[in-house]
Amino acid sequence: MKSSQFESVATRVSTVSILINLALAAFKFAAGVIGRSGAMISDAVHSSSDVVGSLIVIMGVKLSEKKSDQDHPYGHERMESVASLILAGILAGAGFSIGKEALVSVFDGSYLGSAAPGALALIAAGVSIVVKEAMFWYTFINARRIKSGSLKAEAWHHRSDALSSVGALVGIGGALLGIRVMEPIASIVICLFILKVALDIFREAVNNMVDHACSTETENAIRSCAAGQEGVKGVDVIRTREFGRKIYVDIEISADGSLSLIAAHDIAQHVHDQIEADFPEVKHIMVHVNPS
């Protein structure tokens, strides 16, 4: 996919996310206040944090698409991983905040003094689950299509919001049935879900920044592609590393040792060109030829 298309898709998806999250956060906050539900107000705060996340994705994508320069000869793709790290931090902060308030409420018994939540809060939780799950799939499908790590992180941000709404639904429903402690307990469950997602996003972003190897499946596919080219006797070594959403490849092939330097170079060039053609995510490949 061309850089302009990548940026266009990521920006469009994030802009849609911003508009929907603003509307949803306002609806959930109003429902939480009117329906006297602390869990729903916490859920509204989480939706608001999604707006910040979407803005970070847009900035990260724009920076990652900047062309190589003297200070960054390998490009700026890792800026997208930086955006994912920031998203993980925002998620973790939101999770800790929600969990802390819930724990304090449980241990000091303050939840007993609050008014019982109303039915509007329950309806808002149901609406949130449907909307956020739809946003997850919309964002995730586009993230997978353009191979965007930060957009994928944003998708899981939506999924964490849907999960938190499930927790709020359970908590509010329990409170309506007279089990008042269910609401702060639901907020604690929300916290755990959010922290788990934040950890997963953090781990994937770090892997993309520390020259983590590609999957075995991808390496085997590249190996097969190289081995199938005319003049290649075998593939001796293959090393890959992820660079944001791109891949760098170092490969050693063996060829007839009696070939001229020009002939051996032509084989290496053909392997190079074929791999780049078959694997658009490969940004750079170095091919070394060993005598068979």
Secondary structure, DSSP 8 states (H G I E B T S, - for coil): --HHHHHHHHHHHHHHHHHHHHHHHHHHHHHHHHTT-HHHHHHHHHHHHHHHHHHHHHHHHHHHTS---SS-TT-STHHHHHHHHHHHHHHHHHHHHHHHHHHHHHHHTGGGGS----HHHHHHHHHHHHHHHHHHHHHHHHHHHHT-HHHHHHHHHHHHHHHHHHHHHHHHHHHHTT-TTHHHHHHHHHHHHHHHHHHHHHHHHHHTTTT----HHHHHHHHHHHHTSTT--EEEEEEEEEETTEEEEEEEEEE-TTS-HHHHHHHHHHHHHHHHHH-TTEEEEEEEEEE-
